[in-house]
């Protein structure tokens, strides 16, 4: 049996390859992908192939590279050692953009109450949820989110669910800000973080933000974002820059004692270890099913995997016109 798989064969080179499908593992599942969500920021970096030497980016991205980690599939076969799954179950996993996948538990069984397209957000939703947990966000907090791409949109919604008093959204793209406003941002600012200080002062009674989330992944934003955090507040790096050598500190870290916290994937400290990736995904599913979060309207584009080369070229040229970008494997 053959599987169609998306492969980066080199910098800015993409193929849809027909390859031998994986065998059923005795302790795993064989499943057919329905949809997979592009992590537009991360996958654009991998596609571009420009990153500091010695970073985790450089160690991870080796060509040929199989992108993607947000996969919704239907189980076709169940390994002899696996319990709790049956053919026909819908599952979410961090498998790549592949037509046929072999995965081992833990994977998340998708409840009937949410769609394939909604479930495809599960990985990004757990990344955002982890960032909110690491920020120790509390009811009544005043929050700034810089960068309203897919991750930033989810941070806005989690901040609303947690009960933030002010959720201030900062981005250059008016369309993204409009979407953020429809999902819980209390005020929006169309412009650079470099010019956002008066805006943040106005909507925090001059106190500045308790927590600022930098969801851009751009090294130049970090020092600009620091000045928006109040004294003894928290700066959260949720966007992962491929050029950390270019990130620079400001005096705020010492003079105003701003705390800087990084967050990566779903890694949580030992005191929060009960919130595994699977459990965080299940909580996200519950929020979506109850209407506390909404992601179906964040999907701006759907493509056949056969269009992968054009899709990644488009994202490299201009990501601001997109949010959720799906590959629909049912079109093959």
PAPA-306058 format. One record per atom (N, C-alpha, C): x, y, z. Coordinates in steps of 0.001 Angstrom, whole numbers, plus 500000, padded with zeros to 6 digits. Each point is the difference from the previous one (the first is absolute). Example, Ala and Ser with C-alpha at 12.3 -4.5 7.8 and 13.67 -1.06 7.14 Angstrom:
<selos>
513190494310507800 499110501190500000 500900501200500000 499650501050499280 500820501190500060 499230501090500730 
</selos>
This chain:
<selos>
500851498809500000 499149501191500000 500890501246500000 499580500985499231 500760501235499880 499340501121500823 500825500936500443 499534501174500716 500569501240499332 499163501006499790 500473501286499504 500467500828501201 501236500504499932 500591500728501115 500630501305499520 499836501062500784 500607501290499674 501417500022500574 500952500360499145 501412499978500384 500678501291499553 500768500619500917 500897501079499611 501313499342499575 500299500040498727 501200499336499495 501241500883500117 499806501263500278 501089500958500164 499397501340500345 500806501033500111 499483501324500302 499044500451498891 498761500304500411 498960500478499087 499741499020498864 500089498714500317 499699498945499030 499040499012500651 498863499768499329 498944499158500562 499561498969498970 499787498784500446 499451498960499139 498884499265500729 499040499502499230 499028499034500505 500452498649499479 500614499229500873 500596498733499607 499055498835500254 500038499040499119 499313498732500216 501021499031500574 499783499569501249 500946499156500709 499279498792500592 500753499006500346 499416498811500608 499352500383501336 498749499587500172 499296500296501248 500629499210501142 499930500521501210 500581499280501136 499206498745500328 500672499053500650 499324498782500450 499288500277501321 499003499188500297 499281500124501266 500905499546501140 500278500885500971 500777499563501160 499122499177500947 500559498997500631 499223499193500944 499471500842501144 500743501069500356 499592500860501117 499506501361499506 499459500017498771 499567501276499453 498802499885499085 499771501063499245 498837500114499130 500445500375498598 499274499517499016 500166500438498622 498760500810499648 500203501212499494 498863500897499779 500175500780498711 498876500453499448 499993500778498755 499661501447500334 500873500912499603 499835501414500321 498798500599499269 499239500801500740 498876500749499432 500404501448499727 500507500668501015 500498501371499853 501241500155500860 500862500936499599 501131500373500847 500183501503499906 500265500608501142 500125501457500085 501469500392499874 500263500988499172 501358500526499887 500262500933501174 501105499778500697 500472500973500979 500783501039499204 499316501059499601 500536500871498950 501319500665500391 500149500365501263 501253500615500421 501143499011499995 499816498892500701 501053498988500119 500367499415498645 498997499624499225 500289499324498736 500591500955498961 499679501279500103 500634500967499101 501486500140500309 500347499953501280 501414500042500392 500722498767499466 499384498836500166 500609498756499505 500147500025498487 499014500545499314 500017500100498540 501083500976499532 500107501133500699 501008501004499636 501404499469500269 500165499289501106 501276499377500309 501075500945500471 499612501144500568 500979500965500507 499881500081501513 501055499595500699 499984499942501461 501426500023500528 500149500425501249 501327500030500604 500568498596500125 501290499873499724 500670498719500191 500035499651501487 499879498713500286 500073499539501378 498703500095500775 498952500562499388 498714500086500681 499222498702499834 498929499862500788 499150498822499837 499353499986498621 499797501181499412 499478500065498633 500957499299499033 501278500364500087 500996499433499092 500167498503500213 499844499567501245 500123498571500297 498782499212499532 498862500663499919 498735499335499646 499792499928498492 500225501100499319 499662500092498573 501160499468499159 499873498765499573 500967499360499119 499238499502498766 500460500375498822 499302499616498773 500472498626499524 499122499139499489 498556500237499849 499305500055501358 499081500954500121 499325500289501259 498497499815499803 499371499301500940 498560499752499932 499290500967500967 499335501027499462 499383501010500858 498657499543500548 499500500793500946 498655499793500525 499979499259501304 499055500400500866 499818499312501282 498577500174500538 499045500170499097 498605500204500408 499103499179499085 499833498727500329 499412499023499090 498720499401500573 498942500007499202 498738499341500348 499792498849499027 499816498810500544 499919498800499161 498923499061500512 499620499055499148 499043498949500359 500758498683500106 499814499311501102 500689498733500230 499511498950499011 500946499310499346 499664498905499095 500356498635500591 501109499932500743 500406498742500615 500537500275501397 499794499026500901 500423500135501390 500972498875500337 501151500357500554 500991499007500379 499501499082501096 500531498775500015 499521498980500935 500169500401501456 500993500844500290 500272500374501394 499271501272500431 499154500542499134 499341501274500291 498566499770500443 499607500691501057 498627499942500490 499388501398499969 498690500057499914 499299501275500067 499790500696498668 500466499384498903 499807500587498671 499415498942499067 499260500471498992 499388499096499029 500026500663498632 499972499205498927 499893500596498670 498809500951499921 500214501129499371 498953501013499891 500134501119501014 500789499796501069 500235501075500964 500740501147499333 499644501209500353 500747501175499557 501049500337501059 501219500268499552 501070500278500951 500760501253499606 500514500698501006 500944501090499783 501370499539500441 501010500271499168 501380499692500359 500913501070499426 501257499931500382 500983500948499479 500737499421498790 499347499113499275 500584499453498773 500193501104498961 500931499765499082 500289500964498934 498854500053498984 500212500831498979 499043500081498891 500168498758499121 499371498911500413 500088498712499299 498588499446499818 499804499308498906 498692499428499713 499694498803500897 500962499130500200 499855498832500870 501007500140501134 499537499864501240 500890500179501140 499958498770500899 501128499714500622 500083498994501051 500370500735501283 499143499927500988 500230500735501246 499797499077501192 500671500338501080 499883499231501227 499385500871501084 499138499427500843 499464500774501113 501152500530500870 499821501198500630 498713500679500083 499648500834498763 498849499732499447 499357500881499035 498636500343500577 499382501034499483 498752500496500573 498825499593499127 499057499304500582 498778499656499276 499116501254499947 499527500325498804 499243501240499808 498524499751500309 499400500804500874 498581499800500314 499104500378498827 498832499432499965 499053500261498909 499531501449499974 500167500700501112 499489501359500116 500824501040499262 501197499639499491 500786500977499245 500389499417498651 500233500879499044 500268499594498619 501480499674499805 500299499372498862 501394499749499639 500789501312499962 499398501020499383 500689501278499840 500283500654501351 499070499911500926 500236500553501338 501082499206500729 499947498687499894 500983499153500681 501407500228499487 500131500417498744 501328500224499427 500773501090500729 499319500834500781 500658501066500764 500600499503501318 499860498721500298 500333499503501338 501445500246500406 500946499838499084 501405500221500353 500267501461500317 499591500903499117 500210501419500275 499261500424501261 498838499399500236 499222500341501193 500699499560501276 500693498867499961 500722499569501196 501266500831500200 500630500430498909 501158500897500124 499574501310500671 498879500567499538 499497501241500590 499565499792501447 499347498880500260 499554499708501364 501188499874500943 501068499370499538 501211499885500804 500580501374500318 499991500902499020 500515501349500228 499191500733501052 498683499834499968 499142500652500995 500276499426501392 500208498696500084 500335499392501289 501353500497500507 500991500075499114 501320500469500404 499968501461500432 499102500775499421 499868501406500382 499279500177501329 499390498921500500 499206500052501246 498943501094499899 499328500009498868 498995501022499725 498822499849500964 499583501117500570 498940499975501006 498821500879499586 498866499742500644 498811500810499786 500312501467500286 499568500885499095 500224501427500185 501317500508499448 500796499128499410 501290500423499455 499817500925498810 500995500835499797 500048500860498820 501075499447499083 499572499612498798 500829499189499115 500197500709498668 501203499885499451 500273500437498629 500429498776499200 499420499839498816 500426498959499065 500526500694498754 501278499767499693 500635500586498820 500144498911498948 499390500222498851 500020499013498923 498744499156500019 499058500314499106 498697499342500012 499880498983498870 501067499220499818 499914498829499144 499245498908500716 500083498768499525 499239498912500636 500248499866501498 501266500051500426 500306499860501421 499468501182500798 500187501203499484 499498501180500693 498493500001500152 499282499530498973 498540499924500085 499569499059501124 500704498890500155 499665499056501073 500342500577501370 501101500737500106 500352500641501269 498917500982500430 499471500760499049 498902500932500304 498817499245500584 499636498882499396 498827499259500469 500233499376501368 501187499451500236 500290499444501320 499990501090501073 500550501174499672 499996501100500965 498571500383500366 499111499971499002 498587500288500286 499390498923500894 500275498725499693 499459498899500802 500484500094501441 501272500352500186 500564500096501351 499409501171500769 499573501033499284 499355501133500670 500843501251500080 500859500233499010 500789501223499973 499092501225499904 500392501069500666 499203501234499965 500184500735498682 501237500120499564 500306500634498723 500846499044499165 499625499850498734 500770499195499049 500294500912498826 501217500528499956 500389500994499011 500772499316498882 499489500096498791 500569499305498848 500775500977499131 501228499625499641 500878500864499204 500465499236498763 499760500581498830 500419499368498744 499991501065498907 500728499715498935 500028500918498862 498823499803499061 499347498828500072 498954499644499033 498612500280500575 499254500946499447 498664500319500518 499048498808500011 500082499132498989 499109498846499953 500203499063501175 501231499776500371 500288499141501147 499495500625501295 500121501307500108 499501500691501190 498482499921500087 499333500121498863 498539499878499984 499573498620500499 500713498960499563 499705498646500456 500246499875501497 501110500553500474 500300499939501432 498916500701500813 499509501131499497 498934500709500700 498721499190500085 499731499215498965 498801499161499998 500128498805500933 501223499712500460 500237498829500836 500443500354501414 499927501282500367 500272500310501397 500952501129500272 500754500483499017 500868501150500242 499141501208500362 500361500684501070 499193501133500452 500340501284499255 501272500120499550 500432501143499211 501058499509499015 500103500674498856 500988499597499002 500813501204499545 501229499718499590 500910501050499525 500623499545498699 499751500727498924 500555499674498688 501312500749499825 501082499303500245 501305500634499884 501069499137500627 501197500556500072 501146499295500547 500001500056501523 500597498983500603 500190500023501460 500835501204500418 500814500515499087 500829501168500298 499156501229500319 498769500034499488 499133501170500176 498822499729500932 499992498852500661 498818499573500751 499969500471501450 501066500629500484 500041500371501416 498854500930500407 499721501091499274 498871500858500403 498673499241500018 499799499111499046 498781499177499935 499874499131501241 501076499339500389 499960499126501179 499815500825501270 500658501137500095 499825500875501172 498553500454500129 499400500374498876 498620500492500010 499034498965500546 500195498737499647 499026498965500357 500392499175501223 501043500464500699 500373499337501266 500134501021501122 499395501190499821 500098501073500993 501447500343500303 500844499894498998 501398500346500152 500860498936500643 499406498899500413 500745498959500716 500858499143499077 499622499891498758 500560499065499025 499474498589500277 500467499041499219 499390498661500019 500612499117501077 499149499183500610 500498498976500926 500790498945499235 499491499637498816 500652498990499162 499969500473498547 501135499912499329 500068500236498562 500431498702499328 499206499549499037 500344498828499194 500560500480498668 501248499645499711 500557500249498677 499801498734499188 499010500025499113 499674498831499185 500515500139498574 500922500939499770 500465500250498639 501131499071499577 500872499650500926 501174499226499635 501054500826499281 499862501324500014 500971500871499332 500910500629501053 501294499870499777 500969500452501007 499873501493500320 499587500823499026 499949501445500211 498884500423500944 498991499152500188 498843500372500822 500314499913501492 500880499093500376 500276499740501419 500335501269500789 501000500796499608 500295501198500798 498885501038499973 499231500018498925 498876500934499915 498879499600500946 499789498678500135 498930499499500857 500296500209501471 501276499972500374 500376500126501415 499475501305500615 499991501068499223 499591501293500560 498496500088500242 499248498989499547 498550499996500214 499605499261501271 500976499371500658 499749499222501219 500151500907501216 499119499866500969 500097500788501233 501204499563500828 500342500811501002 501034499614500955 499628498667500640 500944499089500054 499815498664500572 499008499141499208 499674500432498777 499108499217499154 500754498895499265 499291499338499075 500544498818499322 499977500180498500 501126499719499384 500143499991498548 500079498548499546 499014499569499186 499940498618499534 500449499911498550 501059499230499769 500441499726498633 499315498729499533 498956500165499211 499272498847499473 500294499765498527 500465501024499316 500479499834498632 501477499639500063 500409499037499224 501347499426500082 500855500524498859 500912500915500293 500817500608498953 501089499039499528 500174499867498682 501108499191499486 501337500742500060 499958501263500452 501214500810500103 500138500580501410 500121499142501010 500097500506501377 501240500857500237 501022499842499175 501215500799500176 499738501487499781 498898500324499321 499686501395499711 499048500614501026 499508499196500934 499104500527501033 500828500747501034 499544501169500382 500745500820500951 499127500390501180 500628500111501163 499304500407501210 499951501517500097 499042500488500784 499929501400500381 500285500104501494 500229501217500439 500260500216501430 498801499656500868 498805499878499396 498777499689500752 500163498748500859 500761499040499504 500143498729500708 500611500230501386 500922500955500096 500643500285501284 499305501138500725 499814501120499319 499500501184500698 498542499874500413 499196499297499184 498588499829500351 499690498561500395 501016499165500045 499913498619500471 498897499202499282 500018500125498688 499069499238499170 500508498556499893 499103499047500215 500341498585499863 499812499567498555 500944499215499496 499908499472498645 499821498489500091 498952499500499356 499756498565499989 499849499529498558 500627498897499716 499832499372498704 499106498791500129 499362499640498899 499156498808499998 500194499295498670 500057498681500047 500280499231498791 499105498775499955 499235499875498917 499064498884499858 499106499908501237 499851498795500548 499124499829501170 500800499646501256 501259500408500040 500854499668501141 499647500868501205 499596499353501083 499621500690501222 500889499544501147 500165500852501026 500824499610501146 499344498873500793 500767499345500889 499486498824500717 498699500243500759 499804501202500543 498790500241500783 498742500084499130 500180500036498665 498858500017499082 500023498800499053 500781498992500353 500203498863499102 498728499213499733 498996500156500873 498732499303499771 499333500445498701 500359501222499543 499419500518498763 500859499550498828 499841498734499668 500703499423498867 499468500598498697 500714499851498889 499467500480498716 498612499445499693 499791498713500280 498690499404499709 498911500633500855 500302500230501274 498972500578500871 499712501450499620 501028500729499612 499775501379499552 499159500020498722 500257499059499087 499203499929498776 498545499689500322 499774499101500948 498632499649500389 499284501194500617 500719500813500773 499387501201500559 499645500978498896 500876500159499030 499698500848498846 498754499511499279 499902498689499791 498809499441499350 498737500334500794 500097499926501323 498849500322500843 499613501468499841 500974500890499964 499710501422499818 499304500255498661 500482499337498949 499397500182498676 498577499450499987 499809498818500566 498670499382500016 498993500853500759 500455500684501039 499101500848500815 499816501390499422 500755500334498960 499923501331499434 500835501029500733 500872499553500921 500864500935500724 501183500457499158 500365499195498996 501005500390499025 499452499696498610 500501500728499002 499504499826498643 501171500062499022 500172498958499221 501121499968499057 499572499721498564 498755499558499811 499583499689498632 500070501227499102 499711501186500551 500036501209499188 501402500599499891 500995499351500607 501384500424499817 500623499374498749 499299499051499404 500523499342498801 499758500909498794 501081500443499397 499888500943498883 500257499345498641 500625498810499992 500343499371498726 499977498489500132 499538499343498946 500037498529499904 500603499631498654 500950499064500027 500682499607498770 500115498485499939 500100499501498781 500392498613499801 501498499885500263 500456498879500561 501452499801500162 500751500099498676 499321499757498898 500647500123498690 500444501437499722 499456500967500729 500346501404499815 501078500469500972 500659499072500689 500910500354501089 501092500969499571 500590499784498839 501098500863499565 499549501452499903 498835500227499420 499483501363499860 499583500574501341 499494499145500883 499538500464501313 501171500552500815 501094499267500082 501132500469500801 500655501221499377 500029500078498682 500518501200499347 499134501209500335 498687499799500028 499075501075500356 500220500459501437 500170499046500932 500199500352501398 501303500762500210 501019499650499239 501268500699500121 499880501430499498 499173500195498981 499825501326499408 499174500915500893 498917499451500591 499105500853500794 499102499138500877 500351499893501282 499184499238500936 498899500837500646 500055501315499856 499059500850500729 498561499847499528 499813499456498796 498646499826499481 499399498659500414 500739499214500765 499525498679500393 500002499857501512 499200499048500476 500075499542501399 500116498476499958 498848499318500028 500034498556499928 500063499519498561 501045499248499665 500177499475498643 500014498478500088 499023499376499354 499814498544500085 500372499307498700 500594498819500139 500049499047498904 498835499028500175 499185499863498964 498870499069500024 500401498762499207 500354498945500702 500508498775499362 498897499207499322 498759500350500279 498873499343499346 499903500383498531 500733501044499602 499979500458498599 500903499159499109 500879499188500597 500901499172499179 499255498804499438 
</selos>
